[in-house]
Amino acid sequence: MTTRPRFKPADAGGAEREGVLTVNPRGFGFVASLGEGAGTDVFVPPPALGGAMHGDRVLVRVTSRGARGAEGEIVEVLERGTKRVAGTLRRRGKSAWLEPDDTRVRGPIILPRAIDAEGPAGNSGDDGDAVVVAITRWPALPGENPEGRIESVLGRPGVLSVEAAKILVIEGVGEPHSEKAVAEAESFGLEVPEPMKAGREDLRHVPLPTIDPEDARDHDDAVWVERTHRGGYRAWVAIADVSTYVTPGTALDDEAKARGCSVYLPDRALPMLPRALAANLCSLLPDVDRLCLCVEAEFDGSAEVLSTRVVRGVMRSRAKLTYGGVARALGFTDKPAREPAADEMVDGLRVAHELSRMLRAKRMKRGALDFDLPEAKVVLDPTTRQPIDIARRADDLGVKKAYQLIEELMLLANELVARWCIERDLPTIFRVHAPPDEQKLERFARMCEQLSIPFDVEDTRDPRKLGDLLKSFADHPLAPVLNSLLLRSMKQATYDIVNVGHFGLASKAYVHFTSPIRRYPDLIVHRTIQGVLSGKQPKRDEATREKLAEAALASSTAERRAMDVERAVVDLYRAFLMKDRIGQRFEGTVTAVVGSGVFVQLDAPFVDVLVRLEDLGQDQWEVDDDALRVVAARSGDSVALGDRMTVEVIDAAILRRTVYGRRVGADGVARKRVDGGKQHGGRRPEPKRKDGKSSSTSSSSRSKPMSRGEQLKLLRAGRKSKKGGGGRPPLPQKGQSRKKR
């Protein structure tokens, strides 16, 4: 038997790429590349990682290429990404080390300083404390361990505040802004000085109310729509001008770029910008002058765009409205309290609603996808700030209509700005969403086959057909599961300097322009526009493109990090909520099948419970090849996606942020099904594509090692291997904010 060499000669690949390394807990990694080849990850096996660690910016050399992608080795670490690590402090005699909580980080981290080894007398924590360690020496070779020093002692593991703090440290999310950034933000004062208004178009005659959720922490957009004398519409979408205050080379910009976006937690927000800007000068508060960039568009009576302008303006919002107040004023609902300002502006709001309805209809007609998935709302005790409930965020239908009014105008502005930039050949950052990979949709196709829902993977090349599919099962009992499964099959929206369009929105060109307070790419787009409107010649050289590409990659990484943090913290609150409900029984729906069992989403509270294979009943359970069900070897019983199940909570693991349960009524007790009552013993026949081929690509044996493709899928799904944990249910990657996409 011949032994495969560890690396092929350089001429099999040889190309060197710069990118960010993401390490899987199993030891391998992937490099998300910049420049040529961006969008294609390079697989790095454990021996080829060298001294690189998770989060590092590295230079990777491609050593081989195959059907499953590129493989490479790390040739240089350009910048260290992991500088602070949270974990559990361990002491043995005069030795001390940190066991990192993040299994992607190489450990243990040795603590060689005498003060760190002294223990409580040196104020360095007890054995078993949760601590934060700053790395002082990184590994240079495979097998070497990093060294560090204790930076702060968080407390004992298992406390809500301690565990939440650890999540932020693990993902590199900072809370307070630096003193220098705060000082720069506060140096602009409380009001816009007259010299800064010079050369701008006066928009103070346009009402431009802000319309946001009741708990909105920033107000960076304002809108107004009027009817024209020709029976059409004129719309203004004004966005806070952040780029005038946050300029390249400042501490404000460095920090905004590092953060990438604001992070929203159940009990607080971690804003991208200091409060002096986010809550004042860059917030479009009523009855005060504010700088803005404004998109003005004229439409005919059928909502076709006739003309577009983008201007640097000075505005004065007339009112701060909420979705509930607007819905009440327009007669969509009678539940929220009335807002006098909304009632006074109701005629203009009615015109805005007319236009938004037509824009939405046109967007749906062209094939935009409209996923409807439940979101978690964490209810906290006002005194203790502990979770007392996790509920589904249930918007009143009328309030949802008011939200859609703003959503459509934000989507419109983003598309018009993208078109404006393309017409002028301006280098900038686009929001892109590539078409789905057919292989990723095969699992979804098999579930549709089982539920007798017509679907063919070939139809996914056309977003209109995919949109029609979403509508076709909108009223199906399994619609939430189908929505989630389809969304997981889609690629994630990212930022890029190359415009490939936005598949999910069925848009040929799209940027993020409407939220520069909370997203860094929006700030970059504002700078591009500011330069042109100020009469500056846009730079189109390679150096400019490289800087934009670096910012796009950093922003994509920051967005994924924020999603991971927000989800992990909600999972933590779920575990804390359920620790006092061990032994109680709940009804729920099977929403995910993983290697260790199934996840059941409870009706109430809105919590995911992992039922491991051994807790499903007295039988030998195995995950079927299509990962849509688990099957009992002896009885032929099965538990499939969409099944209703009663579970008893048996554990709430705080450190793993996972709730465990066991199936109730597993021995001969019939369970509710939503697929016509069929009990499937073993696998179903594979559905066929139009060409007659089987849609299955799964291996018949689960004992084989994972392929690189499977490893990449595991990594991107966000499932972290933890001892006994079994991972989380796969995270739907919307790639869009619920507030403004």
C-alpha positions in Angstrom: 0.0 0.0 0.0 1.4 3.4 -1.0 1.3 6.3 1.5 -0.1 9.6 0.3 2.4 12.4 0.8 1.4 15.0 3.2 1.7 17.8 0.6 1.9 17.7 -3.2 4.7 19.7 -4.9 4.1 23.4 -5.2 3.3 23.2 -8.9 0.1 21.4 -7.9 -1.1 24.6 -6.5 1.6 27.0 -5.4 -0.6 30.1 -5.2 -0.3 32.1 -2.0 -3.3 33.8 -0.5 -3.9 36.1 2.4 -6.9 35.4 4.7 -8.2 34.7 8.1 -7.8 31.3 9.7 -10.8 29.6 11.3 -9.8 26.5 13.3 -12.2 23.6 14.0 -12.1 22.0 17.5 -11.0 18.8 15.7 -7.7 20.4 14.7 -8.1 21.3 11.1 -8.8 24.8 9.8 -10.0 26.9 6.8 -8.6 30.1 5.5 -11.1 32.5 4.0 -9.1 34.2 1.3 -8.7 37.8 0.1 -8.1 39.0 -3.4 -8.0 36.4 -6.2 -9.9 33.3 -5.2 -11.9 35.2 -2.5 -15.0 33.3 -1.6 -13.2 29.9 -1.8 -11.9 28.6 1.5 -8.6 26.7 1.6 -8.6 23.6 3.8 -5.6 23.3 6.2 -4.9 19.9 7.8 -3.6 19.9 11.4 0.1 19.4 10.6 0.0 22.3 8.2 -1.2 24.9 10.7 2.3 25.4 12.1 2.2 28.0 14.8 -1.0 29.7 13.6 -4.0 30.0 15.9 -7.7 30.5 15.4 -8.5 34.0 14.1 -5.0 34.8 12.8 -4.5 36.7 9.5 -2.2 34.3 7.6 -0.5 33.7 4.3 -1.6 30.2 3.0 0.0 28.4 0.2 -2.2 26.1 -1.9 -0.6 22.7 -2.1 -3.2 20.7 -3.9 -6.5 21.1 -5.6 -9.3 18.6 -6.1 -13.0 18.1 -6.6 -13.6 19.0 -2.9 -11.6 22.2 -3.0 -8.2 23.6 -2.3 -5.8 22.3 0.4 -2.9 24.3 1.7 -0.4 25.0 4.4 0.3 28.1 6.5 3.5 29.8 5.5 3.4 32.9 7.6 1.3 34.5 10.3 0.7 38.1 9.3 -1.3 39.3 12.3 -2.4 37.5 15.4 -6.2 37.4 15.8 -6.6 35.9 19.3 -5.0 38.1 21.9 -7.2 37.5 24.9 -8.7 34.1 25.9 -11.3 33.2 28.5 -11.2 29.8 30.3 -10.8 27.9 33.5 -7.7 28.5 35.7 -5.9 25.4 36.8 -3.2 25.3 39.5 -1.0 22.4 40.5 1.8 23.3 43.0 3.6 26.3 41.6 2.4 25.7 38.1 -0.6 27.4 36.5 -2.3 27.3 33.2 -5.6 28.1 31.4 -7.9 25.6 29.8 -9.6 27.7 27.1 -13.4 27.5 26.9 -13.2 28.1 23.2 -12.1 24.7 21.9 -10.9 26.3 18.6 -8.0 28.0 20.6 -4.8 26.0 21.1 -4.3 25.1 24.7 -3.5 24.8 27.5 -2.1 28.3 27.8 0.9 28.3 30.1 1.1 31.0 32.8 4.8 31.3 33.6 4.8 34.6 35.6 5.4 34.2 39.3 2.4 36.4 40.2 0.1 34.2 38.1 1.4 31.1 39.9 1.1 32.5 43.4 -2.7 32.2 43.6 -5.1 34.3 45.6 -2.3 36.2 47.5 -1.3 37.6 44.2 -5.0 38.4 43.4 -4.8 35.9 40.5 -7.7 33.7 41.2 -8.3 30.3 42.7 -8.1 27.0 41.0 -11.3 26.6 38.9 -12.0 30.3 38.5 -13.1 31.7 35.2 -10.4 34.1 34.1 -9.2 36.1 31.1 -5.7 35.6 29.9 -3.7 37.9 27.6 -1.4 36.0 25.3 2.2 37.1 25.7 3.9 34.4 23.5 2.4 32.7 20.6 3.5 29.2 19.4 6.0 29.1 16.5 5.8 25.4 15.6 3.1 22.6 15.7 2.7 21.2 19.1 3.9 24.3 21.0 1.6 25.9 23.5 1.1 29.7 23.9 2.0 31.5 27.0 0.0 34.3 28.8 -0.7 36.3 31.8 -3.9 36.7 33.9 -5.6 39.9 32.9 -8.8 39.6 35.0 -10.6 37.2 37.2 -14.3 36.9 36.2 -15.5 34.7 39.1 -16.8 31.2 39.5 -18.1 29.4 36.4 -21.8 29.0 36.2 -22.8 32.5 37.1 -24.9 34.3 34.4 -22.8 37.4 34.3 -19.5 35.4 34.3 -20.6 33.1 31.5 -21.9 36.0 29.4 -18.6 37.9 29.9 -16.7 34.8 28.7 -18.7 34.6 25.5 -17.7 38.2 24.7 -14.1 37.5 25.4 -14.1 34.2 23.4 -15.4 36.0 20.3 -13.3 39.1 20.8 -16.2 41.5 21.4 -15.2 44.5 23.5 -17.6 46.3 25.7 -16.3 49.8 26.6 -14.8 52.0 23.9 -11.3 53.2 24.3 -10.7 56.5 26.0 -9.2 57.9 22.9 -12.2 56.9 20.7 -14.6 58.4 23.3 -12.6 61.6 23.5 -12.7 61.9 19.7 -16.5 61.4 19.6 -17.1 63.9 22.4 -14.9 66.5 20.8 -17.6 67.3 18.2 -19.8 68.7 20.9 -23.6 68.4 21.3 -24.9 70.3 18.2 -23.9 70.5 14.6 -21.9 73.7 14.1 -22.9 76.0 11.2 -19.6 75.5 9.2 -20.4 71.8 8.9 -23.7 72.6 7.2 -22.1 74.7 4.5 -22.4 73.3 0.9 -25.2 70.9 1.8 -28.7 70.8 0.5 -31.3 72.1 2.9 -33.9 69.4 3.6 -35.4 70.9 6.7 -38.7 71.5 4.8 -39.2 67.7 4.5 -40.9 66.2 7.6 -38.7 63.0 7.6 -39.9 61.2 10.8 -37.9 58.2 12.1 -39.9 55.0 12.5 -38.4 52.3 14.7 -39.2 49.6 17.3 -40.2 51.0 20.7 -36.9 49.8 22.2 -34.7 51.1 19.4 -31.3 52.4 20.6 -30.3 54.3 17.5 -32.2 56.3 14.9 -30.1 56.4 11.7 -32.8 56.6 9.1 -35.8 58.8 8.4 -38.3 58.7 5.5 -41.1 60.7 3.8 -43.2 60.1 0.7 -45.4 62.5 -1.2 -47.7 62.1 -4.1 -46.6 64.0 -7.2 -49.0 66.1 -9.4 -48.6 63.5 -12.1 -50.1 60.8 -9.9 -46.8 59.2 -9.0 -44.6 59.4 -5.8 -41.6 61.2 -4.5 -39.7 59.5 -1.7 -36.9 60.7 0.5 -34.8 58.2 2.5 -32.4 60.2 4.8 -29.5 58.4 6.5 -27.4 59.8 9.3 -24.1 61.1 8.0 -21.6 59.2 10.1 -18.7 59.4 7.7 -18.2 63.2 8.4 -17.4 62.3 12.0 -15.7 58.9 11.6 -12.7 59.4 9.3 -9.8 57.1 8.3 -6.8 57.2 10.5 -8.7 58.0 13.7 -9.2 55.9 16.8 -13.0 56.1 16.1 -12.4 54.5 12.7 -10.0 51.9 13.9 -12.4 50.8 16.6 -15.5 50.8 14.3 -13.6 48.6 11.8 -12.5 46.2 14.5 -16.0 45.9 15.9 -17.6 45.7 12.5 -21.1 46.1 13.8 -23.2 46.6 16.9 -24.0 43.6 19.0 -27.5 43.3 20.7 -27.8 41.3 23.9 -30.9 40.6 25.9 -29.9 43.1 28.6 -27.9 45.7 26.7 -26.4 46.7 23.4 -22.7 46.9 22.5 -22.6 49.8 20.0 -20.1 50.1 17.2 -19.7 53.8 17.9 -19.4 55.7 21.2 -22.6 57.0 22.7 -21.8 60.7 21.9 -22.2 59.8 18.2 -24.6 56.8 18.2 -27.1 58.4 20.6 -26.7 62.0 19.7 -24.9 63.6 16.7 -25.5 60.7 14.4 -29.0 59.9 15.7 -31.8 61.6 13.8 -33.5 63.0 16.8 -36.6 65.2 16.4 -36.4 69.0 16.2 -32.6 69.3 15.9 -30.4 69.8 12.8 -28.6 66.7 11.7 -26.2 66.0 8.8 -27.4 63.3 6.4 -27.0 61.6 3.0 -30.4 61.4 1.3 -31.7 59.3 -1.5 -34.5 61.2 -3.4 -36.4 59.1 -5.9 -39.4 59.9 -8.2 -41.8 57.1 -9.3 -44.7 56.8 -11.7 -48.1 55.6 -10.6 -47.0 51.9 -10.8 -43.8 52.5 -8.6 -41.4 52.4 -11.5 -38.3 54.6 -10.8 -38.2 57.7 -13.0 -35.2 59.5 -11.5 -32.8 59.2 -8.5 -30.6 61.8 -6.7 -28.2 61.3 -3.8 -27.4 64.4 -1.9 -25.4 65.7 1.1 -28.1 67.3 3.2 -29.1 69.0 6.4 -32.3 67.7 7.9 -34.6 68.2 10.9 -36.8 65.3 11.8 -40.3 66.2 12.8 -41.0 63.2 15.0 -39.7 60.0 16.5 -42.4 57.4 15.7 -42.7 53.7 16.5 -44.0 50.8 14.4 -46.9 50.4 16.8 -47.8 54.1 16.7 -47.7 54.1 12.9 -49.8 50.9 12.7 -52.4 52.5 15.0 -52.5 55.7 13.0 -53.0 53.8 9.8 -55.8 51.7 11.3 -53.9 48.4 11.0 -54.4 47.6 14.7 -56.1 48.9 17.8 -53.7 47.5 20.4 -50.8 50.0 20.8 -51.4 53.4 22.4 -51.9 56.2 20.0 -49.0 58.5 19.1 -50.2 62.1 18.6 -47.3 62.8 16.1 -48.2 59.7 14.0 -51.9 60.9 13.9 -50.8 64.3 12.7 -48.7 62.8 9.9 -51.2 60.1 8.9 -51.8 61.4 5.4 -48.1 61.2 4.5 -47.8 57.8 6.2 -50.7 56.6 4.1 -49.0 57.6 0.9 -45.7 55.9 2.1 -47.7 52.7 2.8 -49.2 52.8 -0.7 -45.7 53.0 -2.3 -44.2 50.4 0.0 -47.0 47.9 -0.9 -46.3 48.3 -4.6 -42.5 48.0 -4.1 -43.0 44.8 -2.1 -45.3 43.3 -4.7 -42.7 44.0 -7.4 -40.0 42.5 -5.3 -41.9 39.4 -4.6 -42.8 39.1 -8.3 -39.2 39.2 -9.4 -38.4 36.3 -6.9 -37.3 37.8 -3.6 -37.3 35.2 -0.9 -39.4 35.9 2.2 -38.5 33.6 5.1 -40.8 33.6 8.1 -38.9 32.2 11.1 -39.7 32.8 14.8 -37.3 34.9 16.8 -36.6 34.6 20.5 -37.5 37.3 22.9 -35.8 37.0 26.3 -38.0 38.4 29.1 -35.9 39.5 32.1 -36.9 40.2 35.7 -36.7 44.0 36.1 -35.0 43.7 39.4 -32.7 40.7 39.2 -32.1 40.8 35.4 -32.5 37.0 35.4 -34.5 35.4 32.6 -38.1 34.6 33.6 -39.3 33.5 30.1 -38.1 33.0 26.5 -41.0 33.7 24.2 -41.5 33.8 20.4 -41.4 37.4 19.2 -45.0 37.6 18.0 -45.6 40.9 16.1 -49.1 42.1 15.8 -50.1 41.8 12.1 -50.7 45.5 11.9 -47.4 46.3 13.5 -45.7 44.0 10.9 -47.3 46.0 8.1 -45.7 49.2 9.6 -42.4 47.4 9.8 -42.7 46.3 6.1 -43.3 50.0 5.2 -39.8 50.9 6.5 -38.2 47.7 5.2 -39.3 48.3 1.6 -38.0 51.9 1.7 -34.6 50.7 3.2 -34.3 48.0 0.5 -35.1 50.5 -2.2 -32.5 53.0 -0.9 -29.8 50.2 -0.8 -30.6 49.1 -4.4 -30.7 52.7 -5.7 -27.3 53.5 -4.1 -25.8 50.3 -5.5 -27.0 51.3 -9.0 -25.7 54.8 -8.5 -22.2 53.5 -7.6 -22.1 51.0 -10.6 -23.2 53.7 -13.1 -20.1 55.8 -11.9 -17.8 52.8 -11.7 -17.0 53.5 -8.1 -15.0 50.9 -6.1 -17.1 50.1 -3.0 -18.3 47.2 -0.8 -21.4 45.3 -2.1 -23.7 43.1 -0.1 -23.7 39.9 -2.1 -25.6 36.6 -1.9 -24.6 33.9 -4.3 -27.1 31.4 -5.8 -27.5 28.2 -3.7 -25.3 25.1 -4.2 -27.5 22.3 -5.6 -25.8 19.7 -3.4 -26.8 21.7 -0.2 -30.4 21.6 -1.4 -30.6 17.8 -1.9 -31.5 17.2 1.8 -34.3 19.7 1.6 -35.5 18.1 -1.7 -35.7 14.7 0.1 -37.9 16.2 2.8 -40.1 17.8 0.2 -40.4 14.4 -1.5 -41.5 12.8 1.8 -44.1 15.4 2.3 -45.4 15.3 -1.3 -44.3 18.9 -1.9 -43.3 19.4 -5.6 -39.7 20.5 -5.7 -36.8 20.0 -8.1 -33.2 21.1 -7.2 -32.8 22.5 -10.8 -35.4 25.1 -10.1 -33.2 26.7 -7.5 -31.3 28.5 -10.2 -34.3 30.8 -10.6 -35.2 32.8 -7.4 -38.8 33.2 -8.6 -39.3 29.4 -8.6 -37.8 29.2 -5.1 -40.0 32.0 -4.0 -43.0 30.2 -5.4 -42.0 27.2 -3.4 -41.9 29.2 -0.2 -45.4 30.4 -0.8 -46.6 26.9 -1.6 -45.9 25.6 1.9 -46.7 28.8 3.8 -49.8 27.2 5.3 -48.2 23.7 5.8 -48.1 22.4 9.4 -44.4 22.0 8.9 -43.8 25.4 7.4 -41.4 26.6 10.2 -39.2 23.5 9.8 -39.3 23.7 6.0 -38.4 27.4 6.2 -35.5 26.7 8.5 -34.2 23.7 6.5 -34.4 25.7 3.2 -32.6 28.7 4.8 -29.8 26.4 6.0 -29.4 25.2 2.5 -28.7 28.7 1.2 -25.3 30.3 1.1 -24.7 33.1 3.6 -24.8 36.7 2.4 -21.4 38.4 2.7 -19.6 41.6 1.8 -17.4 41.8 -1.3 -15.9 44.3 -3.7 -17.1 42.2 -6.6 -20.8 42.5 -7.3 -22.4 39.1 -8.0 -25.9 40.3 -7.1 -28.1 39.3 -4.2 -30.0 36.0 -4.8 -32.2 36.2 -1.8 -33.5 39.6 -2.8 -33.5 38.8 -6.5 -31.4 42.0 -6.9 -28.7 42.6 -9.5 -26.9 45.0 -7.2 -27.2 45.7 -3.6 -25.2 47.6 -0.9 -25.7 48.3 2.8 -26.2 52.1 3.0 -29.0 52.6 5.6 -27.3 51.8 8.9 -23.9 53.4 9.3 -24.3 53.8 13.0 -24.3 50.0 13.5 -22.6 48.5 10.4 -19.1 49.3 9.1 -19.7 48.5 5.4 -22.5 51.2 5.4 -19.9 53.7 6.6 -17.5 52.7 3.7 -20.3 53.2 1.2 -21.0 56.6 2.7 -17.4 57.6 2.3 -17.5 56.5 -1.4 -20.5 58.7 -2.0 -19.2 61.7 0.1 -16.0 61.7 -2.1 -17.9 61.9 -5.3 -20.4 64.5 -4.1 -17.6 66.6 -2.7 -16.0 66.8 -6.1 -13.1 64.4 -5.3 -11.8 62.1 -8.0 -12.5 58.5 -7.0 -9.5 56.2 -6.6 -9.7 53.1 -8.7 -6.1 51.8 -8.1 -5.2 48.4 -6.8 -4.2 49.6 -3.4 -7.7 51.1 -2.9 -9.3 47.8 -4.0 -7.1 45.8 -1.6 -8.1 48.1 1.3 -11.8 47.7 0.4 -11.4 43.9 0.1 -9.8 43.7 3.5 -12.6 45.8 5.0 -15.2 43.6 3.3 -13.7 40.4 4.7 -13.3 41.9 8.2 -16.9 43.0 8.1 -18.1 39.6 7.0 -16.1 38.0 9.8 -17.5 40.6 12.3 -21.0 39.9 11.3 -20.7 36.2 11.8 -19.0 36.8 15.1 -21.9 39.1 16.2 -24.4 36.4 15.2 -22.5 33.8 17.1 -22.3 36.0 20.2 -26.0 37.0 20.1 -27.1 33.3 19.6 -24.7 32.0 22.3 -25.9 34.5 24.8 -29.6 33.6 24.1 -28.6 29.9 24.5 -27.0 30.8 27.8 -30.2 32.5 29.0 -32.2 29.5 27.9 -30.1 27.2 29.9 -30.4 29.4 33.0 -34.2 29.6 32.5 -34.5 25.8 32.3 -32.2 24.9 35.2 -35.2 25.4 37.6 -37.5 23.3 35.4 -35.6 20.0 35.5 -38.1 17.1 35.7 -40.9 19.1 34.0 -42.4 18.0 30.7 -43.0 20.0 27.6 -44.4 19.6 24.1 -42.4 20.5 21.1 -41.4 19.8 17.5 -38.3 18.1 16.2 -36.4 20.8 14.2 -32.9 19.4 13.7 -31.2 16.0 13.5 -27.5 16.0 14.6 -25.0 13.2 15.1 -25.8 12.8 18.8 -29.6 13.0 18.7 -32.4 15.4 17.8 -33.3 18.9 18.8 -36.8 19.5 20.0 -38.1 23.1 19.9 -40.5 23.6 22.7 -43.8 25.4 22.2 -43.3 27.3 25.4 -40.9 28.4 26.6 -39.1 28.9 23.2 -36.2 26.7 24.0 -34.3 24.0 22.0 -33.8 20.7 23.9 -31.3 18.1 22.8 -32.6 14.6 23.1 -29.6 12.3 22.7 -29.9 9.0 21.0 -29.7 7.1 24.3 -32.6 9.2 25.6 -35.0 8.4 22.8 -36.0 5.0 24.1 -35.0 1.4 24.7 -33.4 0.6 21.3 -30.3 1.2 19.3 -30.8 4.5 17.4 -28.9 5.6 14.4 -29.0 8.7 12.3 -30.3 7.9 8.8 -28.1 8.8 5.8 -30.1 11.8 4.8 -30.0 13.2 8.4 -33.7 13.8 8.3 -34.5 11.2 11.0 -33.1 8.8 13.5 -34.1 5.1 13.2 -34.4 2.4 15.8 -32.5 -0.7 14.7 -34.8 -3.4 16.3 -38.3 -1.9 16.2 -38.0 0.2 13.0 -39.5 3.1 14.8 -38.2 6.5 13.7 -38.1 10.1 14.8 -38.1 12.6 12.0 -37.9 16.3 11.4 -41.3 17.8 12.1 -42.4 15.1 14.6 -44.2 16.3 17.7 -42.7 15.0 20.9 -43.1 15.3 24.6 -39.8 15.7 26.4 -38.8 15.7 30.1 -36.0 18.1 30.9 -33.1 16.2 32.5 -30.3 18.7 32.6 -29.5 22.3 31.8 -25.7 22.5 31.2 -24.7 26.1 31.8 -21.1 25.8 30.6 -22.2 24.0 27.4 -25.3 26.3 27.0 -27.4 23.2 26.2 -30.6 21.9 27.6 -31.0 18.1 27.6 -34.2 16.1 27.7 -35.5 12.5 27.3 -38.4 11.4 25.2 -41.6 10.6 27.0 -43.9 7.9 25.8 -41.1 6.2 23.8 -42.1 2.6 24.5 -45.1 1.8 22.2 -46.9 5.0 22.8 -48.0 6.6 19.5 -46.7 10.0 18.7 -48.2 12.7 16.6 -46.9 13.0 13.1 -47.6 15.6 10.4 -46.8 13.5 7.3 -50.0 11.4 7.2 -49.3 9.2 10.1 -46.8 7.0 8.4 -44.2 5.2 10.5 -41.0 4.6 8.6 -38.9 1.7 9.5 -35.5 2.5 8.0 -34.8 4.6 5.0 -37.2 5.8 2.3 -36.3 5.3 -1.3 -34.2 8.2 -2.6 -36.2 10.8 -4.6 -35.3 11.1 -8.2 -34.3 14.3 -10.1 -35.8 15.1 -13.5 -32.8 13.4 -15.1 -33.6 10.2 -13.3 -30.5 10.3 -11.1 -30.7 9.8 -7.3 -30.4 13.0 -5.4 -28.5 11.4 -2.6 -24.7 11.8 -2.3 -24.5 10.5 1.2 -22.1 7.7 2.1 -23.7 4.4 3.1 -21.4 4.1 6.1 -21.1 6.7 8.9 -18.0 5.0 10.2 -15.8 6.6 7.5 -13.7 9.6 8.4 -15.3 13.0 7.5 -14.3 14.3 4.1 -13.1 17.9 3.7 -16.5 18.8 2.3 -18.2 17.4 5.4 -15.7 19.2 7.6 -16.4 22.5 5.9 -20.1 22.0 6.3 -19.6 21.2 10.0 -17.5 24.3 10.4 -19.9 26.7 8.7 -22.9 25.3 10.5 -21.3 26.6 13.7 -21.5 23.2 15.5 -18.6 23.0 18.0 -17.5 19.7 19.3 -17.8 19.6 23.0 -17.4 16.7 25.3 -20.9 15.2 25.7 -22.5 18.2 24.2 -23.5 17.0 20.8 -23.5 20.5 19.3 -26.3 22.9 18.8 -29.0 22.9 16.2 -27.7 24.3 12.9 -28.0 28.1 12.8 -30.1 29.5 10.0 -27.9 32.0 8.2 -30.2 34.8 7.2 -27.4 37.2 6.4 -29.9 40.1 6.9 -30.9 42.0 10.0 -34.5 41.8 11.1 -34.6 45.6 11.4 -33.1 46.7 8.1 -31.6 44.5 5.5 
